């Protein structure tokens, strides 16, 4: 009697695929005055827009900008000029990819430590008084 053993190997490839949107390089940098977000898409499928969302340390995500999709293989940059209005510390950002049919998905969460200058905080407070 001959016994035959068959082994099957399953390979799983994980990529950043959300609603037909392949994205990469989601980066965040604090330059003391602003927080700069950048990301790149490879395939946007039916993407209509990307919503940039931010939250403070123990807060909830709020929408801070909407960016219209440009098309496949596009690079995006968003500068958050209002991060100084919230106390110094850790901010978390997430991208919400909205498809043309209303469905959506989220990117990974990215965090950055942001310490604003005293001048920027003071000037922001003065401007807020006149709004």
C-alpha positions as protocol buffer text, in pm:
chain_id: "A"
residue {
  index: 1
  type: UNK
  ca { x: 0 y: 0 z: 0 }
}
residue {
  index: 2
  type: UNK
  ca { x: 138 y: 340 z: -100 }
}
residue {
  index: 3
  type: UNK
  ca { x: 33 y: 647 z: 95 }
}
residue {
  index: 4
  type: UNK
  ca { x: 30 y: 980 z: -92 }
}
residue {
  index: 5
  type: UNK
  ca { x: 51 y: 1306 z: 100 }
}
residue {
  index: 6
  type: UNK
  ca { x: -38 y: 1627 z: -82 }
}
residue {
  index: 7
  type: UNK
  ca { x: 67 y: 1955 z: 71 }
}
residue {
  index: 8
  type: UNK
  ca { x: -85 y: 2282 z: -43 }
}
residue {
  index: 9
  type: UNK
  ca { x: 70 y: 2616 z: 30 }
}
residue {
  index: 10
  type: UNK
  ca { x: -147 y: 2925 z: 37 }
}
residue {
  index: 11
  type: UNK
  ca { x: 13 y: 3261 z: -15 }
}
residue {
  index: 12
  type: UNK
  ca { x: -175 y: 3572 z: 90 }
}
residue {
  index: 13
  type: UNK
  ca { x: -80 y: 3910 z: -45 }
}
residue {
  index: 14
  type: UNK
  ca { x: -195 y: 4207 z: 159 }
}
residue {
  index: 15
  type: UNK
  ca { x: -217 y: 4548 z: -2 }
}
residue {
  index: 16
  type: UNK
  ca { x: -389 y: 4872 z: 81 }
}
residue {
  index: 17
  type: UNK
  ca { x: -707 y: 4819 z: -121 }
}
residue {
  index: 18
  type: UNK
  ca { x: -1010 y: 5016 z: -13 }
}
residue {
  index: 19
  type: UNK
  ca { x: -1311 y: 5044 z: -245 }
}
residue {
  index: 20
  type: UNK
  ca { x: -1088 y: 5006 z: -546 }
}
residue {
  index: 21
  type: UNK
  ca { x: -841 y: 5263 z: -412 }
}
residue {
  index: 22
  type: UNK
  ca { x: -484 y: 5146 z: -382 }
}
residue {
  index: 23
  type: UNK
  ca { x: -294 y: 5399 z: -174 }
}
residue {
  index: 24
  type: UNK
  ca { x: 56 y: 5418 z: -38 }
}
residue {
  index: 25
  type: UNK
  ca { x: 290 y: 5650 z: 142 }
}
residue {
  index: 26
  type: UNK
  ca { x: 49 y: 5813 z: 389 }
}
residue {
  index: 27
  type: UNK
  ca { x: 291 y: 6044 z: 575 }
}
residue {
  index: 28
  type: UNK
  ca { x: 251 y: 6321 z: 832 }
}
residue {
  index: 29
  type: UNK
  ca { x: 509 y: 6584 z: 931 }
}
residue {
  index: 30
  type: UNK
  ca { x: 489 y: 6863 z: 1190 }
}
residue {
  index: 31
  type: UNK
  ca { x: 688 y: 7175 z: 1098 }
}
residue {
  index: 32
  type: UNK
  ca { x: 611 y: 7366 z: 1423 }
}
residue {
  index: 33
  type: UNK
  ca { x: 355 y: 7590 z: 1248 }
}
residue {
  index: 34
  type: UNK
  ca { x: 148 y: 7339 z: 1052 }
}
residue {
  index: 35
  type: UNK
  ca { x: 96 y: 6970 z: 1003 }
}
residue {
  index: 36
  type: UNK
  ca { x: 154 y: 6846 z: 650 }
}
residue {
  index: 37
  type: UNK
  ca { x: -12 y: 6527 z: 526 }
}
residue {
  index: 38
  type: UNK
  ca { x: 83 y: 6356 z: 202 }
}
residue {
  index: 39
  type: UNK
  ca { x: -28 y: 6038 z: 30 }
}
residue {
  index: 40
  type: UNK
  ca { x: -16 y: 5877 z: -310 }
}
residue {
  index: 41
  type: UNK
  ca { x: -279 y: 5672 z: -491 }
}
residue {
  index: 42
  type: UNK
  ca { x: -202 y: 5411 z: -751 }
}
residue {
  index: 43
  type: UNK
  ca { x: -555 y: 5314 z: -860 }
}
residue {
  index: 44
  type: UNK
  ca { x: -853 y: 5528 z: -765 }
}
residue {
  index: 45
  type: UNK
  ca { x: -1127 y: 5315 z: -921 }
}
residue {
  index: 46
  type: UNK
  ca { x: -1458 y: 5498 z: -856 }
}
residue {
  index: 47
  type: UNK
  ca { x: -1314 y: 5732 z: -593 }
}
residue {
  index: 48
  type: UNK
  ca { x: -1497 y: 6067 z: -584 }
}
residue {
  index: 49
  type: UNK
  ca { x: -1318 y: 6236 z: -293 }
}
residue {
  index: 50
  type: UNK
  ca { x: -1092 y: 6187 z: 6 }
}
residue {
  index: 51
  type: UNK
  ca { x: -1198 y: 6331 z: 341 }
}
residue {
  index: 52
  type: UNK
  ca { x: -915 y: 6432 z: 575 }
}
residue {
  index: 53
  type: UNK
  ca { x: -1005 y: 6367 z: 939 }
}
residue {
  index: 54
  type: UNK
  ca { x: -826 y: 6473 z: 1259 }
}
residue {
  index: 55
  type: UNK
  ca { x: -862 y: 6409 z: 1629 }
}
residue {
  index: 56
  type: UNK
  ca { x: -676 y: 6528 z: 1937 }
}
residue {
  index: 57
  type: UNK
  ca { x: -543 y: 6285 z: 2197 }
}
residue {
  index: 58
  type: UNK
  ca { x: -872 y: 6179 z: 2358 }
}
residue {
  index: 59
  type: UNK
  ca { x: -1110 y: 6335 z: 2105 }
}
residue {
  index: 60
  type: UNK
  ca { x: -1321 y: 6205 z: 1822 }
}
residue {
  index: 61
  type: UNK
  ca { x: -1246 y: 6234 z: 1453 }
}
residue {
  index: 62
  type: UNK
  ca { x: -1378 y: 6545 z: 1280 }
}
residue {
  index: 63
  type: UNK
  ca { x: -1369 y: 6627 z: 911 }
}
residue {
  index: 64
  type: UNK
  ca { x: -1126 y: 6906 z: 831 }
}
residue {
  index: 65
  type: UNK
  ca { x: -1111 y: 6895 z: 450 }
}
residue {
  index: 66
  type: UNK
  ca { x: -1249 y: 6730 z: 136 }
}
residue {
  index: 67
  type: UNK
  ca { x: -1022 y: 6671 z: -160 }
}
residue {
  index: 68
  type: UNK
  ca { x: -1160 y: 6582 z: -503 }
}
residue {
  index: 69
  type: UNK
  ca { x: -1004 y: 6277 z: -668 }
}
residue {
  index: 70
  type: UNK
  ca { x: -756 y: 6352 z: -949 }
}
residue {
  index: 71
  type: UNK
  ca { x: -728 y: 6007 z: -1105 }
}
residue {
  index: 72
  type: UNK
  ca { x: -496 y: 5709 z: -1094 }
}
residue {
  index: 73
  type: UNK
  ca { x: -135 y: 5751 z: -989 }
}
residue {
  index: 74
  type: UNK
  ca { x: -185 y: 6086 z: -813 }
}
residue {
  index: 75
  type: UNK
  ca { x: -2 y: 6254 z: -527 }
}
residue {
  index: 76
  type: UNK
  ca { x: -184 y: 6465 z: -269 }
}
residue {
  index: 77
  type: UNK
  ca { x: -72 y: 6711 z: -3 }
}
residue {
  index: 78
  type: UNK
  ca { x: -285 y: 6877 z: 261 }
}
residue {
  index: 79
  type: UNK
  ca { x: -156 y: 7137 z: 508 }
}
residue {
  index: 80
  type: UNK
  ca { x: -345 y: 7156 z: 837 }
}
residue {
  index: 81
  type: UNK
  ca { x: -302 y: 7521 z: 938 }
}
residue {
  index: 82
  type: UNK
  ca { x: -550 y: 7496 z: 1225 }
}
residue {
  index: 83
  type: UNK
  ca { x: -381 y: 7237 z: 1445 }
}
residue {
  index: 84
  type: UNK
  ca { x: -251 y: 7513 z: 1674 }
}
residue {
  index: 85
  type: UNK
  ca { x: -607 y: 7589 z: 1787 }
}
residue {
  index: 86
  type: UNK
  ca { x: -606 y: 7269 z: 1988 }
}
residue {
  index: 87
  type: UNK
  ca { x: -370 y: 7213 z: 2278 }
}
residue {
  index: 88
  type: UNK
  ca { x: -20 y: 7089 z: 2199 }
}
residue {
  index: 89
  type: UNK
  ca { x: 27 y: 6721 z: 2185 }
}
residue {
  index: 90
  type: UNK
  ca { x: -50 y: 6419 z: 1975 }
}
residue {
  index: 91
  type: UNK
  ca { x: -287 y: 6443 z: 1681 }
}
residue {
  index: 92
  type: UNK
  ca { x: -420 y: 6149 z: 1486 }
}
residue {
  index: 93
  type: UNK
  ca { x: -520 y: 6164 z: 1122 }
}
residue {
  index: 94
  type: UNK
  ca { x: -713 y: 5931 z: 900 }
}
residue {
  index: 95
  type: UNK
  ca { x: -824 y: 5945 z: 538 }
}
residue {
  index: 96
  type: UNK
  ca { x: -1180 y: 5853 z: 444 }
}
residue {
  index: 97
  type: UNK
  ca { x: -1206 y: 5735 z: 83 }
}
residue {
  index: 98
  type: UNK
  ca { x: -1556 y: 5806 z: -55 }
}
residue {
  index: 99
  type: UNK
  ca { x: -1668 y: 5621 z: -364 }
}
residue {
  index: 100
  type: UNK
  ca { x: -1905 y: 5767 z: -624 }
}
residue {
  index: 101
  type: UNK
  ca { x: -2188 y: 5538 z: -504 }
}
residue {
  index: 102
  type: UNK
  ca { x: -2163 y: 5669 z: -145 }
}
residue {
  index: 103
  type: UNK
  ca { x: -1970 y: 5379 z: 6 }
}
residue {
  index: 104
  type: UNK
  ca { x: -1651 y: 5457 z: 195 }
}
residue {
  index: 105
  type: UNK
  ca { x: -1352 y: 5310 z: 374 }
}
residue {
  index: 106
  type: UNK
  ca { x: -1070 y: 5440 z: 590 }
}
residue {
  index: 107
  type: UNK
  ca { x: -692 y: 5448 z: 569 }
}
residue {
  index: 108
  type: UNK
  ca { x: -470 y: 5346 z: 853 }
}
residue {
  index: 109
  type: UNK
  ca { x: -447 y: 5590 z: 1144 }
}
residue {
  index: 110
  type: UNK
  ca { x: -134 y: 5806 z: 1159 }
}
residue {
  index: 111
  type: UNK
  ca { x: -17 y: 6003 z: 1464 }
}
residue {
  index: 112
  type: UNK
  ca { x: 212 y: 6304 z: 1500 }
}
residue {
  index: 113
  type: UNK
  ca { x: 334 y: 6514 z: 1792 }
}
residue {
  index: 114
  type: UNK
  ca { x: 276 y: 6882 z: 1722 }
}
residue {
  index: 115
  type: UNK
  ca { x: 414 y: 7165 z: 1937 }
}
residue {
  index: 116
  type: UNK
  ca { x: 316 y: 7509 z: 1809 }
}
residue {
  index: 117
  type: UNK
  ca { x: 502 y: 7833 z: 1870 }
}
residue {
  index: 118
  type: UNK
  ca { x: 371 y: 8080 z: 2129 }
}
residue {
  index: 119
  type: UNK
  ca { x: 337 y: 8346 z: 1858 }
}
residue {
  index: 120
  type: UNK
  ca { x: 112 y: 8128 z: 1645 }
}
residue {
  index: 121
  type: UNK
  ca { x: -110 y: 8032 z: 1939 }
}
residue {
  index: 122
  type: UNK
  ca { x: -142 y: 8397 z: 2049 }
}
residue {
  index: 123
  type: UNK
  ca { x: -214 y: 8524 z: 1698 }
}
residue {
  index: 124
  type: UNK
  ca { x: -473 y: 8249 z: 1648 }
}
residue {
  index: 125
  type: UNK
  ca { x: -649 y: 8353 z: 1969 }
}
residue {
  index: 126
  type: UNK
  ca { x: -653 y: 8720 z: 1863 }
}
residue {
  index: 127
  type: UNK
  ca { x: -795 y: 8636 z: 1519 }
}
residue {
  index: 128
  type: UNK
  ca { x: -1069 y: 8424 z: 1680 }
}
residue {
  index: 129
  type: UNK
  ca { x: -1191 y: 8729 z: 1879 }
}
residue {
  index: 130
  type: UNK
  ca { x: -1275 y: 8916 z: 1556 }
}
residue {
  index: 131
  type: UNK
  ca { x: -1471 y: 8639 z: 1383 }
}
